[in-house]
Amino acid sequence: MPYSIAIDGPAGAGKSTIAKAVARELGYVYIDTGAMYRTVGYYCICNGIPINDETSVVEHTKDIDISIAYDDSGVQQVFLNGENVSSKIRTQEVGEAASKVSQYQPVRDKLVSLQQKLASKASVVMDGRDIGSKVLPDADTKIYLTASVEERARRRARELEQRGESCDIREVEREIAERDHRDMNRANSPLVQVPDAVLVDSSDLTIDETIDAILDIAMKR
Ligand code: DC
């Protein structure tokens, strides 16, 4: 039976950096589920599909092909109808679109089934919003990884600057708070800390300390 570690938490908590490192350490496959919702959002933006219109989004995205593969360094790549869109989906605009389309149940059903298929084949560290609650309710280890809004905004701003995108920290903070609110209050699979998840607050932890904390928790299970 493959093992699974579910890491859920709000935007900018460092889930992907941490999950990637934990997977490498344990020899598991890392699965970034946010990238899949971002791909749906990206498709809508590119094709002029009105993001707030559920019927239209569902109708136009039900047959798109989303798949993942790993490059030579083991980094997840996501493909949209065969095209590698991994770098194109990392913008703030696509993140917003992902948060909106992820509210629609048919979009979730399509991606959750892909995620569950992947986790049935190999031991995984999977990060997202509903992994412990819906995708892998029987995960061996469940983590709820968070940090204060201020700290998450600082990290996101640093990341954007490194990519050469200018930003206003207050604006980033406002967008994060808004995204948290939408992700936590939507009707379908909202972000929650499930009762069997262990809370890890990384506000005052370095990346290495956070990785060690999660490895520690996983080892004790
Ligand atoms: O983790 P991220 O920023 O790449 O995710 C983008 C959006 O996708 C997030 O705001 C909500 C949605 N999402 C989701 O609903 N469920 C998941 N398992 C992962 C992401």
Boltz pocket constraint, residues with backbone or C-beta under 6 A from the ligand:
constraints:
  - pocket:
      binder: B
      contacts: [[A, 11], [A, 12], [A, 33], [A, 34], [A, 35], [A, 37], [A, 38], [A, 95], [A, 98], [A, 99], [A, 102], [A, 103], [A, 127], [A, 128], [A, 129], [A, 130], [A, 131], [A, 179], [A, 183], [A, 189]]
      max_distance: 6.0
